[in-house]
């Protein structure tokens, strides 16, 4: 059996917790790719692994956390938002700009609305972004 299957919410709670602990200590844990392919049943536990990493290690998982903001009803998305709010503005900016571009090109108004929560939370302005017109991009946002 694939060890990642042990992260599913339908597994024994102790098994889930021991698997989370295992991956929390694994330096090769590739959250950014895993989260994009993960079944919904494992998403929340994957985010929990990131939450258990130290703050400096979390920076390498920004891309995957932003991916989860496509839909705030996804398991782990609320915790991903909370983790992203705790990341320094300067570290978040290039990843956020890339995801804003991606969401805009995909015409994903829901994702843009969720990314806009971070824009507002961190007090980003249009001058912070080099590769997009923030006002234009956010006009497509659902809210």
ChimeraX attribute file (.defattr): number of C-alpha atoms within 10 A of each C-alpha:
attribute: neighborCount
match mode: 1-to-1
recipient: residues
	/A:1	5
	/A:2	6
	/A:3	9
	/A:4	16
	/A:5	16
	/A:6	21
	/A:7	24
	/A:8	20
	/A:9	15
	/A:10	11
	/A:11	12
	/A:12	11
	/A:13	13
	/A:14	10
	/A:15	13
	/A:16	20
	/A:17	15
	/A:18	13
	/A:19	19
	/A:20	22
	/A:21	14
	/A:22	13
	/A:23	21
	/A:24	19
	/A:25	12
	/A:26	12
	/A:27	9
	/A:28	8
	/A:29	16
	/A:30	13
	/A:31	21
	/A:32	16
	/A:33	12
	/A:34	15
	/A:35	21
	/A:36	13
	/A:37	10
	/A:38	15
	/A:39	13
	/A:40	14
	/A:41	17
	/A:42	21
	/A:43	22
	/A:44	20
	/A:45	22
	/A:46	24
	/A:47	24
	/A:48	18
	/A:49	21
	/A:50	26
	/A:51	17
	/A:52	15
	/A:53	17
	/A:54	10
	/A:55	14
	/A:56	8
	/A:57	13
	/A:58	17
	/A:59	17
	/A:60	15
	/A:61	19
	/A:62	22
	/A:63	19
	/A:64	20
	/A:65	27
	/A:66	24
	/A:67	18
	/A:68	24
	/A:69	23
	/A:70	20
	/A:71	14
	/A:72	16
	/A:73	10
	/A:74	14
	/A:75	19
	/A:76	22
	/A:77	21
	/A:78	18
	/A:79	18
	/A:80	24
	/A:81	19
	/A:82	14
	/A:83	17
	/A:84	22
	/A:85	16
	/A:86	12
	/A:87	17
	/A:88	12
	/A:89	17
	/A:90	10
	/A:91	12
	/A:92	19
	/A:93	18
	/A:94	17
	/A:95	15
	/A:96	21
	/A:97	19
	/A:98	16
	/A:99	20
	/A:100	23
	/A:101	18
	/A:102	14
	/A:103	22
	/A:104	20
	/A:105	10
	/A:106	11
	/A:107	14
	/A:108	16
	/A:109	19
	/A:110	18
	/A:111	25
	/A:112	26
	/A:113	22
	/A:114	20
	/A:115	24
	/A:116	21
	/A:117	15
	/A:118	20
	/A:119	20
	/A:120	10
	/A:121	12
	/A:122	18
	/A:123	10
	/A:124	15
	/A:125	11
	/A:126	12
	/A:127	9
	/A:128	14
	/A:129	15
	/A:130	10
	/A:131	10
	/A:132	16
	/A:133	12
	/A:134	20
	/A:135	10
	/A:136	11
	/A:137	18
	/A:138	18
	/A:139	13
	/A:140	17
	/A:141	19
	/A:142	13
	/A:143	12
